[in-house]
Amino acid sequence: MHLQFNAQEVHYAEALGGDLVQVYFQEYPDPDIDYTKKNQLPPPIKSVSISANYEFPPYDSLVEWCDGEEYDGREKIKKIELTKTSLKLVLENQFIIDVSFKTDDITFKKIQNFLLDTK
């Protein structure tokens, strides 16, 4: 399987003093959603999320994704290639994810430190 898209949204977030880290790439911004309606979920958008919980071992990063129709994931990364404008992941189940993106230097450096452990 293969997922490829251009991410118009790129987010990096930390919680609990850096014990929880998440990087999120999404094809385009979420459409306006009326959250006053019960159980309304946003429509599926191509995306990939990589998260790690450093509070409790094991410390593996897990990948979740949406192919624009269905959500899947909880896979570990087998191989990673990261440049200033692209991310390529090969997961342990042989799923390949190719994402092109643009982000500012500070966000990219945080993503690079997290994904490549180059602190």
ABEGO torsion letter per residue (X at the ends): XBBBBBBABBBBBBBGGGABBBBBBBABBBBBBBAABBGBBBBBBBBBBBBBBAABOBABBBBBBBAGABBBEGBBBABBBBBAABBBBBBAAGBBBBBBBBBBAAAAAAAAAAAAGAX
